[in-house]
């Protein structure tokens, strides 16, 4: 089953459907979290470019002392928290999709938890040569993502 805007889908019905569209990437990310597949989650979370981090152009952030390690720690913490929090999610729904050109999409997602509560999150996905990826940078136009965990709290 493919996740489609407006439909509520049980996490038990999700599958790894790849990342050829933003919606497919969100479904695969959610499936990977539920399956506790840290390797796939890590692969699908994009570390921002220097321009996304507010580092002046011409500066290679990878050569900034401690920056690559700091970004990797942030990504790994996000992966751990995503897996931990996914255990509480029973269903998912894409409420809104806002494309920004052909290479960026902002998805407003609703997560239904086993305890009867719901959380909302705004997720930025960017098209990379490997397919769509969750992006830790800022959305075009300065639209903020939900801070903190990928499944909100």
C-alpha positions in Angstrom: 0.0 0.0 0.0 1.2 3.5 -0.9 0.6 6.4 1.5 -1.6 9.0 -0.1 -2.6 12.5 1.0 -5.7 12.4 3.2 -5.7 8.6 3.9 -5.0 7.2 7.4 -2.8 4.2 7.1 -1.9 1.8 9.9 1.8 1.4 10.4 1.4 -2.4 10.1 0.3 -1.8 6.5 3.3 0.3 5.5 6.2 -1.1 3.4 9.5 0.0 2.1 8.3 1.6 -1.2 11.5 3.3 -2.0 12.0 7.0 -2.4 11.0 8.0 -6.0 8.4 10.5 -4.6 8.3 12.6 -1.5 5.2 10.6 -0.3 7.0 7.3 -0.9 10.1 8.6 1.0 8.0 9.5 4.0 6.3 6.1 4.0 9.7 4.4 3.8 11.1 6.5 6.6 8.1 5.7 8.8 8.3 2.0 7.9 12.1 2.0 8.7 11.4 3.6 12.1 8.7 1.1 12.9 11.1 -1.8 11.8 13.9 -0.2 13.8 16.1 -0.1 10.6 18.7 2.4 11.7 20.8 1.9 8.6 18.0 2.8 6.2 16.9 5.8 8.4 20.5 7.1 8.4 20.8 6.7 4.7 17.5 8.7 4.1 18.3 11.7 6.4 20.2 14.4 4.5 22.9 16.4 6.3 22.5 20.0 5.2 24.9 21.8 3.0 27.0 24.7 4.3 24.5 27.3 2.8 21.7 25.6 4.8 23.6 26.0 8.0 24.3 29.7 7.5 28.0 29.2 6.9 29.3 31.7 4.4 29.8 30.6 0.9 33.2 29.4 -0.1 33.7 27.9 3.4 33.8 24.1 3.4 31.9 23.1 6.5 33.5 19.6 6.3 36.9 21.3 7.1 35.5 23.3 10.0 36.8 21.6 13.2 34.2 19.4 14.8 31.4 20.3 12.3 31.2 16.9 10.5 31.1 15.1 13.9 28.5 17.4 15.3 26.2 17.0 12.3 26.6 13.2 12.4 25.8 13.2 16.1 22.6 15.2 15.4 21.7 12.8 12.6 22.3 9.7 14.8 20.3 11.2 17.7 17.5 11.9 15.3 17.6 8.2 14.1 17.6 6.9 17.7 14.7 9.1 18.8 12.8 8.3 15.7 13.0 4.6 16.3 12.1 5.0 20.0 9.1 7.2 19.3 7.9 5.1 16.3 6.9 2.4 18.9 4.0 4.6 19.9 2.7 5.3 16.4 -0.2 3.2 15.1 -1.2 5.1 12.0 0.0 8.0 9.8 -1.7 10.5 7.5 -0.3 13.1 5.1 -2.5 16.1 5.8 -1.0 18.6 3.4 1.7 18.6 0.7 3.4 21.8 -0.3 5.8 21.5 -3.2 8.6 24.1 -3.6 9.7 23.7 -7.1 10.4 20.2 -8.3 13.1 19.3 -5.8 11.5 20.2 -2.4 8.4 19.2 -0.7 7.0 20.2 2.7 4.6 17.6 4.2 2.3 18.2 7.1 1.9 14.8 8.7 -0.4 13.6 11.5 0.6 10.6 13.6 -2.0 8.6 15.5 -0.6 7.1 18.7 -1.6 3.9 20.5 -2.7 5.9 23.6 -5.3 7.8 21.5 -3.4 11.0 21.1 -2.2 12.6 17.8 0.8 14.7 16.9 1.5 16.8 13.9 4.8 17.4 12.2 6.1 19.4 9.2 8.7 17.4 7.3 11.0 18.7 4.6 12.0 16.3 1.9 14.5 17.2 -0.9 15.2 15.3 -4.2 18.8 14.1 -4.3 20.4 12.1 -7.1 19.7 9.0 -4.9 16.0 9.9 -4.5 14.0 11.8 -2.0 15.5 12.3 1.4 14.5 13.9 4.8 16.4 17.1 5.0 17.6 18.6 8.3 18.0 22.1 6.7 15.5 24.9 6.4 12.7 24.9 3.9 12.6 27.3 1.0 11.0 30.6 2.0 12.0 30.1 5.7 9.1 27.7 6.5 10.2 26.0 9.7 10.1 22.2 10.2 8.7 20.9 13.4 11.6 21.2 15.9 12.8 18.2 17.8 11.8 14.7 16.9 10.6 13.5 13.5 7.3 12.4 15.1 6.8 15.4 17.3 6.1 15.1 21.0 
